[in-house]
Amino acid sequence: MSSAAIPSGAIVMLQELNSFSPQFKDGASLRVTGKLEVYNVETAIAVIADGGATLAVDTQHLRINLRVGSLYQFIGELSIQPNNEGILKARVGRNVDGMDLNLYEQSLKLVRQFQSDQTRLLEQLQ
């Protein structure tokens, strides 16, 4: 029995996700976090925001109660629309009220710096 690996979702801050971003490509597996600004029950489309940036999230496959004003994290695949807008087709969603987004962003920067340092070190050893 063969099963395809499900990608974990690259952690991306919403303000990093724009048409010039390397993660902004159709089918990219992403993990995003933001405050729920708008939710349409009929279409199951949510709009999250952080740092002045927004992203539409298709939540049709989730079983989660969404509350406007709460903080959510979603993992899914990015779909680029004809108007060059992205919509995340979420496969995982969770409420993360209480998370400090500034601390989260600082931690992400440190992780990225560590990964970059490790990559440079490995390149030097080869």
MOURLIN-V897424 format. One record per run of one state. SS is the DSSP state (H for helix, E for strand, C for the rest). FROM is the first residue (numbers start at 0). TO is the last residue. If there is no record, write none. Layout:
ss->(SS	SS)
from->(FROM	FROM)
to->(TO	TO)
This chain:
ss->(C	E	C	H	C	E	C	E	C	E	C	E	C	E	C	H	C)
from->(0	9	11	13	16	28	40	44	50	52	58	70	80	85	95	100	125)
to->(8	10	12	15	27	39	43	49	51	57	69	79	84	94	99	124	125)
